[in-house]
Amino acid sequence: MTRLFFLVYLLLACLLPSQVLAQGGAYALVEKQYGNVTYVSGGIGDEERDEIRLREVDFNLKLLFSERDGSYLGSVDVVVLNPKGEKVLEANSVGPFLLARLPRGSYVIKVSMNGQEQQRKLSISEKRRSEGVFRW
């Protein structure tokens, strides 16, 4: 009986910290930095997608990557250029969403996956979030 009690106690001790972290607002997706730009990418699975939806209010750029049939894509290379052609962000989006916090201005967003490139111009303002959807 003592051995069983010990195993149950050990199991609960291992599970409890993860529950406390989940309820305490700890995020699974880690913010990264490229120069002065903060970004996060992910969205693989329901939990990460829910986290992206919760966190998107803190970012002014949201990019989505999918196939033409709507299936989500990951491992997309992203480069954001300012009007001078300088890189302000270079990252690989591990999931179908990339959120970034950029200074106000105009940008060219270049994305590539499996050698196929796309690009769009987007303007970032202080009043609303800019969004770009890229489909292959």
C-alpha positions as CSV (number, residue, x, y, z in Angstrom):
1,M,0.0,0.0,0.0
2,T,2.8,2.4,0.8
3,R,4.4,1.8,-2.6
4,L,1.1,2.5,-4.4
5,F,0.6,5.7,-2.3
6,F,4.1,6.8,-3.3
7,L,3.5,6.2,-7.0
8,V,0.3,8.1,-6.9
9,Y,2.0,11.0,-5.0
10,L,4.8,11.0,-7.6
11,L,2.4,11.1,-10.5
12,L,0.4,14.0,-9.0
13,A,3.6,15.9,-8.2
14,C,4.7,15.6,-11.9
15,L,1.3,16.7,-13.2
16,L,0.6,19.5,-10.8
17,P,3.3,22.0,-12.0
18,S,2.1,21.7,-15.7
19,Q,-1.5,22.4,-14.6
20,V,-0.4,25.4,-12.6
21,L,1.7,26.8,-15.5
22,A,-1.2,26.2,-17.9
23,Q,-3.7,28.1,-15.7
24,G,-1.1,30.8,-14.8
25,G,-1.0,32.1,-18.4
26,A,2.4,30.7,-19.4
27,Y,2.7,30.6,-23.1
28,A,4.0,27.6,-25.1
29,L,5.1,29.7,-28.1
30,V,8.2,31.7,-27.3
31,E,8.6,35.2,-28.7
32,K,11.8,35.7,-30.7
33,Q,13.7,38.7,-31.7
34,Y,15.2,39.8,-35.0
35,G,16.8,43.2,-34.6
36,N,14.2,45.3,-33.0
37,V,11.3,43.2,-34.3
38,T,9.6,40.7,-32.0
39,Y,7.8,37.8,-33.5
40,V,6.2,34.4,-32.7
41,S,5.3,31.6,-35.1
42,G,3.3,28.4,-34.7
43,G,-0.2,27.2,-34.8
44,I,0.4,23.5,-35.1
45,G,-2.5,21.8,-33.3
46,D,-5.5,23.2,-31.5
47,E,-3.7,24.5,-28.4
48,E,-1.2,26.5,-30.4
49,R,-3.9,27.9,-32.7
50,D,-5.8,29.0,-29.6
51,E,-2.7,30.6,-28.2
52,I,-2.1,32.5,-31.5
53,R,-5.7,33.8,-31.4
54,L,-5.2,35.0,-27.8
55,R,-1.8,36.7,-28.5
56,E,-2.6,38.3,-31.9
57,V,-3.9,41.4,-30.2
58,D,-0.3,42.2,-29.1
59,F,1.1,42.2,-32.6
60,N,0.4,44.4,-35.6
61,L,1.2,41.9,-38.4
62,K,-0.4,38.5,-38.8
63,L,0.6,36.1,-41.6
64,L,-1.1,32.9,-42.5
65,F,0.3,30.1,-44.8
66,S,-1.8,27.5,-46.4
67,E,-2.4,25.3,-49.4
68,R,-5.0,26.4,-51.9
69,D,-7.4,23.8,-50.4
70,G,-7.1,25.5,-47.0
71,S,-4.7,23.0,-45.3
72,Y,-2.3,24.8,-43.1
73,L,1.4,24.9,-43.9
74,G,4.5,25.3,-41.8
75,S,8.3,25.7,-42.4
76,V,7.8,28.8,-44.5
77,D,10.7,31.2,-44.9
78,V,9.7,34.8,-44.3
79,V,11.6,38.0,-45.1
80,V,10.2,41.5,-44.4
81,L,11.9,44.4,-46.2
82,N,11.5,48.1,-45.4
83,P,11.2,50.7,-48.3
84,K,15.0,50.9,-48.5
85,G,15.2,47.1,-49.2
86,E,16.7,46.4,-45.8
87,K,15.7,43.3,-43.9
88,V,13.7,44.1,-40.8
89,L,12.7,40.4,-40.2
90,E,14.0,37.1,-41.4
91,A,12.5,34.0,-39.9
92,N,11.2,30.5,-40.6
93,S,7.6,30.1,-39.5
94,V,7.4,26.7,-37.9
95,G,3.6,26.7,-38.2
96,P,0.9,28.3,-40.3
97,F,0.9,31.6,-38.4
98,L,3.5,34.3,-37.9
99,L,2.8,37.3,-35.7
100,A,5.2,40.2,-35.6
101,R,5.5,43.6,-34.0
102,L,6.8,46.1,-36.6
103,P,7.3,49.8,-36.6
104,R,4.7,51.8,-38.5
105,G,5.4,52.0,-42.3
106,S,5.3,50.1,-45.6
107,Y,6.9,46.8,-46.1
108,V,7.4,44.1,-48.7
109,I,6.7,40.6,-47.4
110,K,8.6,37.8,-49.2
111,V,7.8,34.2,-48.4
112,S,9.0,31.0,-49.9
113,M,8.3,27.3,-49.5
114,N,9.9,24.5,-51.4
115,G,11.5,27.0,-53.9
116,Q,8.2,28.7,-54.6
117,E,8.2,32.4,-53.7
118,Q,5.5,35.0,-53.2
119,Q,5.6,38.6,-52.1
120,R,3.1,41.3,-51.1
121,K,3.3,44.9,-50.0
122,L,1.7,45.7,-46.6
123,S,1.4,48.8,-44.6
124,I,1.6,48.8,-40.8
125,S,-0.4,51.4,-39.0
126,E,-0.9,52.0,-35.3
127,K,-4.7,51.7,-35.6
128,R,-5.2,48.2,-36.8
129,R,-3.4,44.9,-37.5
130,S,-2.3,44.1,-41.0
131,E,-2.9,40.6,-42.3
132,G,-1.5,38.6,-45.2
133,V,-2.6,35.3,-46.4
134,F,-0.2,33.3,-48.6
135,R,-1.5,30.1,-50.4
136,W,0.4,27.6,-52.5
